[in-house]
Amino acid sequence: MSDAPVDLRSDTLTRPTDAMRAAMASAEVGDDVYGEDPTVRRLEERVAELLGHEAALFCPTGSMANVLAVRTLVGVGQEILCESRAHIARAELGAHAAYTGLTMRTWSDPAGGVDLTALDDLFAPDLGPYFVPTVALAVENTHNFAGGTVVPLADLEALRAFADERGARIHLDGARIWNAHVATGVPLATYGGLVDVAAVCLSKGLGAPIGSLVVGSVDAVAESRVWRKRMGGGMRQVGVLAAAGLHALEHHLERLADDHVHARLLAEACGVDPAGVATNIVVVPVVDAPAYVARARAAGVLVSAVGPRTVRLVTHLDVARADVERAARALAVLAA
Ligand SMILES: Cc1ncc(COP(=O)(O)O)c(C=O)c1O
């Protein structure tokens, strides 16, 4: 058995499998800026269909897909509301402000979900000339920093009704919507049907080396295509990358259930209630996160600090059951 560290820092760390590399090597390609890469087109059509939307746009990163999708809903000097630990608010380095000129206000929910009472207090479409108008709401499913939590379907339906009553639109940061789908059995198109636009990632649990997509109407995607180019994100023979995404969708979607089982095993070893672990992310409260990360590393397990007293463990394709068991044994003896 390998004694290399078990790397639980992120599900973005996966390396393409041999079968994925073979699919990439044999991909048919063309110039995607000219709309002539058949593999990219196939991927865009497939993802749009899965999410129940008209169209999709291949992007290099989830951050770019989020920026492009959100900017189809929110203009300069307008605001979007999101949960306080949302990736769009915390981890995109101000991209939405820098590129789109929008502002954000946030509500807080322990599980990273929807709080309609808080939203009702925040929502202000037209308070007069001194106030930023609210035009959109964002939801993250699964929610990364809340610990891979799944936003319940009933809450998403209530959010849709809330938005419709107020003429607002909804963005889904669905970087890990695949995990929510596998954990709950809710069809991807049901999740997609409750939002106006979405960003989804192939480069997280699905194990592709790169790739995210904006999903939405034909018009939203056409607008995103122009802005992607404007931002320097026009790509050429990227069918080799799209092929990895298509392979991932075909071969790595259902196996996410294994990652979810593995995450619950790790939670138990770390003294976290496994019943609260919905998908592939475990958030562990500790006394001193940097010190815990160092001790875990010394014990052969790589984890990341996501707050001064919080560490995060993420299971993925490159962490087999035996690695998980080895990590669980090592973490069980580390005091928090
Ligand atoms: C919820 C969520 N959204 C968006 C992103 C951004 O993806 P990328 O790293 O490809 O920009 C991430 C990345 O971890 C994420 O966790």
The ligand as an ORCA input file, in Angstrom:
! r2SCAN-3c Opt
* xyz 0 1
  C     -19.103     26.408     -5.001
  C     -18.024     26.811     -5.944
  N     -18.297     27.647     -6.937
  C     -17.364     28.042     -7.815
  C     -16.076     27.593     -7.725
  C     -15.060     28.136     -8.691
  O     -14.473     27.200     -9.497
  P     -13.020     27.451    -10.136
  O     -12.039     27.084     -9.090
  O     -13.009     26.527    -11.317
  O     -12.940     28.875    -10.530
  C     -15.723     26.723     -6.693
  C     -14.333     26.238     -6.574
  O     -13.961     25.516     -5.682
  C     -16.720     26.327     -5.778
  O     -16.455     25.505     -4.750
*
